[in-house]
Amino acid sequence: MAGFFYQRAKPNTANWIAACVNLLSLPIGTALGIYSLLKLNNYLKELQESQQ
């Protein structure tokens, strides 16, 4: 649906950049989320081991 509107509108540079940023932000955000979850998991494991 977005592609349909994109082709009807005149694709100027700002729209093109915004589309690229939106496309890139999804995998980057996902990778950051997974990375931070893993870091948090390791931190909690170390915390539990140090308490025992």
C-alpha positions in Angstrom: 0.0 0.0 0.0 2.8 2.4 0.8 4.5 1.7 -2.5 1.3 2.6 -4.3 1.3 6.1 -2.7 5.0 6.5 -3.1 4.8 6.0 -6.9 1.9 8.5 -7.2 3.8 11.1 -5.3 6.9 12.8 -6.8 9.7 11.1 -4.9 11.9 13.9 -3.6 15.1 13.4 -1.7 13.6 14.0 1.8 10.9 11.3 1.3 13.5 8.9 -0.1 15.8 9.5 2.9 12.9 9.1 5.4 11.9 5.8 3.7 15.5 4.5 3.9 15.8 5.5 7.6 12.5 3.8 8.3 13.7 0.6 6.6 17.0 0.6 8.3 15.7 1.5 11.8 13.7 -1.8 12.0 16.6 -4.3 11.8 18.9 -2.0 13.8 16.3 -1.6 16.5 15.7 -5.3 16.6 19.5 -6.0 16.8 19.9 -3.5 19.6 17.0 -4.9 21.5 18.3 -8.5 21.3 21.8 -7.3 22.2 20.6 -5.4 25.3 18.5 -8.4 26.4 21.6 -10.6 26.1 23.7 -8.1 28.1 21.0 -7.9 30.7 20.7 -11.7 30.9 24.5 -12.0 31.4 24.4 -9.3 34.1 21.6 -11.0 36.0 23.5 -14.4 35.8 26.6 -12.8 37.2 24.6 -11.2 39.9 23.1 -14.5 40.9 26.4 -16.3 40.9 28.0 -13.6 43.1 25.2 -13.9 45.6 25.7 -17.6 46.1 
